[in-house]
Amino acid sequence: MFQKRSLDAVLKKVLTCALLLFAAQSIAAAQAVHVVNIVPQSRSDESRTDSEPNLAVNPLNVLQMAASAFTPDPAGGANAPIYISTDGGATWALNSIVPGNNAVSGTGDITLRFGSTSGVLYAAILRGDLAFQLNILRTANFTAATTMDPLVNRATDDQPYVQALSVLTGGVSADHVYVGNNNISLRLPVGNTASVDLSQDAATAPAPAGFTTTSVEPRVTAALPSPPPPPPPARRQDGPSVRTAIHGSGVVYAAYFGWRTFGAPNTSDVVVARDNNFGASAAPFTDLIDAMDRLAGVRVMTGVQIPALGTLLGNQRIGSSLSIVVDPNNSQRVYLAWADGANAAAYTIHVRVSTDSGQNWGNADIRSVTSATNPSLAVSTAGKLGFLYQRLIAAAGGGAGTWETHLELTTDNFVTAPKDILLHRALDNVGGAGGAGPLGDYNHLLSVGTVFYGIFSANNTPDAANFPSGVTYQRRANFTTQTLLGNDGVTAVNASIDPFFFRVTESFKIRCPLDPRHCSIVRKPPLDRGLIKLKCPLGSNLQECVVFDPLPRNCLIKFSCPGCPPGGLCPPFYNIYFEGLKNIWEVGLFDGKGEPVLYSVSPRGRGVVLTFRPSKENFRSGSIGDYTLAFHLTSKGKRGVEYPIRTSLQVRETPYVVAPGGVVNLSKR
């Protein structure tokens, strides 16, 4: 049945919500922030340190996500679990498919990425049952119970960190996969341990699926302390963190800490290497030459002091914090974040940018944060930079400090104050979970289109004041008494460390008064069923104008909305095609409360396709639900001019995507 309501009622509801929520008479950028504790309700009894989290989002279907942390298999089996979501991060379950479970930590280290059009999930891990044993894994179905396939199995490694990108060549898509790691098996004889394992086509080939190993460090590294006499030849190595960033043009960056002396503190260079051909060059990662010593890899900073590994900032160990990202719109624009300082009190995150492919980085930070760790960077398709970090705020008069998790968003490299989203804050204690390093050695931030996704670990005390942007818990919790509850919903459980997923969706926000001069609606059904006409009225001093188009009405006059096909996905994906928007109109999608909805906008021919999947709560078969399209007139358009827009609707079990990079743009072009 179609929901029947008058057009005026729909308009009044949308505009009233807009008026109540936003007083200003304009259109402005806005963020909808969603934070979720991903520990499933069935694991409400647990009080472990589920730290050092990582996150993968499938660009082919942004509702599919995989996450990881130091989480053991609940049943004590041979495989460690990953967290999986198929509804955009709203709910999560455990799937034990990672070989080498450890009863305490699950794995040693683990990071995850999807191929951008293959849907294959890759993992780089240190096995939990074998110390410092590297595995590179894959699965074509991350929700299935089948153990992930091992592609690489190598002893004596540390902190593998995976990145992946599907690339279309000659009409064939191939998954390029890169695992930055500290290959400590290379401590002898020369100690050039900063390495990248890479494959140019990892999705289907049998093990090792084309993976090769390249050391990206050409310089002399730090000598480690020798064991008791007789001393062997000196063992040498770089810092644990090695990170890569991939651009679809073939440019791949690798950042690492080139350790030069070992001690307390360590002395290190901060180095960025580059390869211009997906790492397939004859001499991989040698396309960026340092101007001073003429060796591969530009030394962004030399001789910085970094605390010895295991140094504590509060209860959190520090000593190897690093992140690098390349602008998807410009392979020459690359951002780097690292932390240094002689001791915990001086530990500072530095953010810098290069606009010439990593050759020059300037003499000053574009952003710095003291007493902070775990930097992670991402750049959206709109060119916006996201900066995630965790900072310890000292307590007045001593005592336990407070950890804060921040996401900062900037469009001008911090020239003006960034949008600062405080995701979490809580006292620096770990409740019932013991040991140093409650946050882990890293968190993760990524962007698909213009939506930012991320994950961090933190104190899980259910206190609303700890989550300024709001939070949803899956596990049982009483926010009134600020108590975690066990599976029975009654027994109190000690606070501990949990992983928290977040999503920040940006769209233009509706801000307009109840005045038809500034807000209008598509009122008359056109003679052509597949046509809408957008027009902003004359006679206003304001420059902004929005035209609303309620989707429930469209199912009556424009679209055929068949609902759920027999045996198919329900609700399905709705792919709405628009031809004629050009750069004159921005299209947005909002729910009945005026909040932006998670959706994608992808180019197609002379138009764009808006893809979204209605929520189960709002979906009605034969309709789309209580959603409203909003068209914002940009500075390229003119008031009083009528713009015909061709439109059509397709219902599918998959979203519309663009090969090879997956969803090209999300939310706001």
JOVENJO-V596430 format. One record per pair of residues at least 24 apart in sequence whose C-alpha atoms are under 6 Angstrom apart, sorted by sequence separation. I is the first residue (numbers start at 1). J is the second residue. D is the distance in Angstrom with one decimal. If there is no record, write none. Layout:
i->I j->J d->D
i->I j->J d->D
This chain:
i->63 j->87 d->4.8
i->132 j->156 d->4.9
i->158 j->182 d->5.1
i->176 j->200 d->4.5
i->251 j->275 d->5.7
i->273 j->297 d->4.1
i->332 j->356 d->5.0
i->347 j->371 d->5.4
i->385 j->409 d->5.7
i->402 j->426 d->5.4
i->63 j->88 d->3.8
i->132 j->157 d->5.1
i->157 j->182 d->5.9
i->176 j->201 d->5.6
i->192 j->217 d->5.3
i->251 j->276 d->4.4
i->272 j->297 d->5.2
i->332 j->357 d->4.0
i->385 j->410 d->5.4
i->402 j->427 d->4.3
i->403 j->428 d->5.9
i->80 j->106 d->4.9
i->102 j->128 d->4.5
i->157 j->183 d->4.7
i->175 j->201 d->4.9
i->250 j->276 d->5.7
i->251 j->277 d->6.0
i->252 j->278 d->5.8
i->271 j->297 d->6.0
i->272 j->298 d->5.4
i->384 j->410 d->5.8
i->401 j->427 d->5.9
i->402 j->428 d->5.2
i->519 j->545 d->5.9
i->521 j->547 d->5.1
i->100 j->127 d->5.1
i->101 j->128 d->5.1
i->102 j->129 d->5.6
i->157 j->184 d->5.2
i->174 j->201 d->5.0
i->175 j->202 d->5.5
i->250 j->277 d->4.8
i->251 j->278 d->5.9
i->271 j->298 d->5.5
i->384 j->411 d->4.8
i->401 j->428 d->5.4
i->518 j->545 d->5.1
i->519 j->546 d->5.2
i->520 j->547 d->4.8
i->521 j->548 d->4.6
i->522 j->549 d->5.6
i->100 j->128 d->5.1
i->156 j->184 d->5.6
i->175 j->203 d->5.8
i->250 j->278 d->4.6
i->271 j->299 d->4.4
i->400 j->428 d->5.7
i->519 j->547 d->5.9
i->530 j->558 d->5.9
i->579 j->607 d->4.2
i->100 j->129 d->5.0
i->156 j->185 d->5.1
i->270 j->299 d->5.7
i->271 j->300 d->5.7
i->529 j->558 d->5.0
i->578 j->607 d->5.5
i->270 j->300 d->5.5
i->578 j->608 d->5.5
i->72 j->103 d->5.5
i->270 j->301 d->5.1
i->313 j->344 d->5.3
i->577 j->608 d->5.9
i->72 j->104 d->5.9
i->269 j->301 d->5.6
i->577 j->609 d->4.4
i->72 j->105 d->5.3
i->269 j->302 d->4.3
i->576 j->609 d->5.4
i->71 j->105 d->5.4
i->72 j->106 d->3.7
i->269 j->303 d->5.4
i->306 j->340 d->4.8
i->461 j->495 d->5.5
i->576 j->610 d->5.1
i->592 j->626 d->5.5
i->70 j->105 d->4.6
i->71 j->106 d->4.9
i->268 j->303 d->5.1
i->305 j->340 d->6.0
i->306 j->341 d->5.1
i->307 j->342 d->5.5
i->460 j->495 d->5.9
i->575 j->610 d->5.7
i->592 j->627 d->5.9
i->70 j->106 d->5.5
i->124 j->160 d->5.7
i->267 j->303 d->5.4
i->268 j->304 d->5.3
i->305 j->341 d->5.3
i->306 j->342 d->5.4
i->307 j->343 d->5.1
i->460 j->496 d->5.8
i->575 j->611 d->4.5
i->591 j->627 d->4.6
i->222 j->259 d->5.2
i->267 j->304 d->5.6
i->305 j->342 d->5.0
i->459 j->496 d->5.7
i->460 j->497 d->5.6
i->574 j->611 d->5.7
i->590 j->627 d->5.7
i->124 j->162 d->5.9
i->221 j->259 d->5.4
i->222 j->260 d->4.4
i->267 j->305 d->4.8
i->459 j->497 d->4.7
i->460 j->498 d->5.7
i->574 j->612 d->5.6
i->590 j->628 d->5.3
i->221 j->260 d->5.0
i->222 j->261 d->4.5
i->266 j->305 d->5.7
i->458 j->497 d->5.2
i->573 j->612 d->5.7
i->589 j->628 d->5.9
i->222 j->262 d->5.5
i->265 j->305 d->5.9
i->266 j->306 d->5.2
i->426 j->466 d->5.8
i->458 j->498 d->5.8
i->573 j->613 d->4.5
i->589 j->629 d->4.8
i->265 j->306 d->5.3
i->425 j->466 d->4.9
i->457 j->498 d->5.4
i->588 j->629 d->5.8
i->265 j->307 d->4.4
i->266 j->308 d->5.9
i->424 j->466 d->5.4
i->457 j->499 d->4.2
i->588 j->630 d->5.1
i->264 j->307 d->6.0
i->265 j->308 d->5.1
i->424 j->467 d->4.8
i->456 j->499 d->5.6
i->457 j->500 d->5.9
i->587 j->630 d->5.8
i->193 j->237 d->5.3
i->194 j->238 d->5.8
i->264 j->308 d->5.0
i->423 j->467 d->5.9
i->456 j->500 d->5.4
i->587 j->631 d->4.7
i->611 j->655 d->6.0
i->191 j->236 d->4.2
i->193 j->238 d->5.7
i->455 j->500 d->5.5
i->586 j->631 d->5.5
i->191 j->237 d->4.7
i->423 j->469 d->5.8
i->455 j->501 d->4.5
i->585 j->631 d->5.9
i->586 j->632 d->5.0
i->188 j->235 d->5.6
i->454 j->501 d->5.9
i->585 j->632 d->5.4
i->187 j->235 d->5.0
i->454 j->502 d->5.3
i->585 j->633 d->4.8
i->115 j->164 d->5.6
i->116 j->165 d->5.5
i->117 j->166 d->5.8
i->187 j->236 d->4.8
i->453 j->502 d->5.8
i->585 j->634 d->5.7
i->97 j->147 d->4.3
i->98 j->148 d->5.9
i->111 j->161 d->5.6
i->113 j->163 d->6.0
i->115 j->165 d->5.4
i->116 j->166 d->5.0
i->187 j->237 d->5.6
i->453 j->503 d->4.5
i->584 j->634 d->5.4
i->97 j->148 d->5.7
i->111 j->162 d->6.0
i->115 j->166 d->5.5
i->452 j->503 d->5.8
i->327 j->379 d->5.6
i->452 j->504 d->5.2
i->584 j->636 d->5.1
i->40 j->93 d->5.7
i->321 j->374 d->5.7
i->323 j->376 d->5.4
i->325 j->378 d->6.0
i->451 j->504 d->5.9
i->584 j->637 d->4.9
i->38 j->92 d->5.7
i->451 j->505 d->4.9
i->56 j->112 d->5.5
i->58 j->114 d->5.5
i->151 j->207 d->4.5
i->152 j->208 d->5.7
i->54 j->111 d->5.5
i->56 j->113 d->4.8
i->59 j->116 d->5.3
i->60 j->117 d->5.4
i->151 j->208 d->4.5
i->182 j->240 d->5.3
i->563 j->621 d->4.3
i->563 j->622 d->4.5
i->115 j->175 d->5.8
i->562 j->622 d->4.8
i->181 j->242 d->5.3
i->561 j->622 d->5.0
i->180 j->242 d->4.8
i->432 j->494 d->5.1
i->561 j->623 d->5.4
i->602 j->664 d->5.5
i->180 j->243 d->5.2
i->432 j->495 d->5.7
i->433 j->496 d->5.1
i->602 j->665 d->5.6
i->431 j->495 d->4.7
i->432 j->496 d->5.4
i->601 j->665 d->5.3
i->431 j->496 d->5.0
i->580 j->645 d->5.0
i->601 j->666 d->5.1
i->430 j->496 d->5.3
i->579 j->645 d->5.6
i->600 j->666 d->4.0
i->380 j->447 d->5.4
i->579 j->646 d->5.0
i->600 j->667 d->5.5
i->374 j->442 d->4.8
i->376 j->444 d->5.7
i->378 j->446 d->5.1
i->381 j->449 d->5.1
i->555 j->623 d->5.9
i->578 j->646 d->5.7
i->599 j->667 d->5.8
i->376 j->445 d->5.6
i->378 j->447 d->5.9
i->380 j->449 d->5.7
i->381 j->450 d->5.6
i->578 j->647 d->4.6
i->380 j->450 d->4.8
i->577 j->647 d->5.2
i->577 j->648 d->5.2
i->576 j->648 d->5.8
i->552 j->625 d->6.0
i->576 j->649 d->4.6
i->575 j->649 d->5.8
i->575 j->650 d->5.1
i->551 j->627 d->5.6
i->574 j->650 d->6.0
i->265 j->342 d->5.6
i->551 j->628 d->5.3
i->574 j->651 d->4.9
i->550 j->628 d->4.2
i->573 j->651 d->5.8
i->241 j->320 d->5.9
i->549 j->628 d->5.7
i->573 j->652 d->5.3
i->245 j->325 d->5.2
i->549 j->629 d->5.0
i->572 j->652 d->5.8
i->573 j->653 d->5.7
i->548 j->629 d->5.8
i->572 j->653 d->5.3
i->548 j->630 d->4.6
i->573 j->655 d->5.9
i->547 j->630 d->5.7
i->547 j->631 d->5.1
i->569 j->653 d->5.6
i->546 j->631 d->5.5
i->546 j->632 d->4.6
i->545 j->633 d->5.6
i->538 j->639 d->5.6
i->537 j->639 d->5.8
i->538 j->640 d->5.3
i->536 j->639 d->4.9
i->537 j->640 d->5.2
i->536 j->640 d->5.6
i->535 j->641 d->5.8
i->535 j->642 d->4.6
i->534 j->642 d->5.6
i->534 j->643 d->5.1
i->533 j->643 d->5.5
i->533 j->644 d->4.5
i->532 j->644 d->5.9
i->532 j->645 d->5.2
i->531 j->645 d->5.7
i->531 j->646 d->4.7
i->530 j->646 d->5.8
i->531 j->647 d->5.9
i->530 j->647 d->5.2
i->530 j->648 d->5.9
i->316 j->436 d->5.8
i->317 j->437 d->4.9
i->315 j->436 d->5.6
i->316 j->437 d->4.1
i->316 j->438 d->6.0
i->507 j->667 d->5.5
i->507 j->668 d->5.2
i->449 j->664 d->5.6
i->449 j->665 d->4.0
i->450 j->666 d->4.9
i->449 j->666 d->4.4
i->49 j->433 d->5.4
i->48 j->433 d->5.3
i->51 j->439 d->5.2
i->52 j->440 d->3.8
i->51 j->440 d->5.0
i->52 j->441 d->5.8
i->52 j->442 d->5.5
i->53 j->443 d->5.4
i->54 j->444 d->5.5
i->53 j->456 d->6.0
i->51 j->457 d->5.3
i->44 j->475 d->4.9
i->44 j->476 d->5.8
i->41 j->474 d->5.1
i->40 j->474 d->5.4
i->41 j->475 d->3.9
i->36 j->471 d->5.5
i->40 j->475 d->5.5
i->35 j->471 d->4.7
i->36 j->472 d->4.7
i->37 j->473 d->4.9
i->39 j->475 d->6.0
i->36 j->473 d->6.0
i->45 j->486 d->4.4
i->44 j->486 d->4.9
i->45 j->487 d->5.7
i->44 j->487 d->5.1
i->50 j->497 d->5.5
i->48 j->496 d->6.0
i->49 j->497 d->4.7
i->50 j->498 d->5.1
i->47 j->496 d->5.2
i->38 j->500 d->5.9
i->37 j->500 d->4.5
i->36 j->500 d->5.5
i->36 j->501 d->5.2
i->35 j->501 d->5.7
i->35 j->502 d->4.3
i->34 j->502 d->5.4
i->34 j->503 d->5.2
i->33 j->503 d->5.9
i->33 j->504 d->4.7
i->32 j->504 d->5.6
i->31 j->504 d->6.0
i->32 j->505 d->5.2
i->31 j->505 d->5.5
i->31 j->506 d->4.6
i->30 j->506 d->5.6
i->30 j->507 d->6.0
i->29 j->507 d->6.0
i->29 j->508 d->4.6
i->30 j->509 d->5.6
i->28 j->508 d->5.5
i->29 j->509 d->5.8
i->28 j->509 d->5.4
i->27 j->509 d->5.8
i->27 j->510 d->5.8
i->27 j->511 d->5.4
i->26 j->511 d->5.1
i->25 j->511 d->5.5
i->26 j->512 d->6.0
i->24 j->511 d->6.0
i->25 j->512 d->4.8
i->22 j->511 d->5.3
i->18 j->510 d->5.9
i->168 j->660 d->5.3
i->18 j->511 d->5.8
i->167 j->660 d->5.3
i->19 j->513 d->5.8
i->166 j->660 d->5.9
i->26 j->544 d->5.9
i->116 j->661 d->5.8
i->117 j->662 d->5.4
i->116 j->662 d->5.2
i->17 j->594 d->5.9
i->60 j->662 d->5.2
i->59 j->662 d->4.9
i->59 j->663 d->5.6
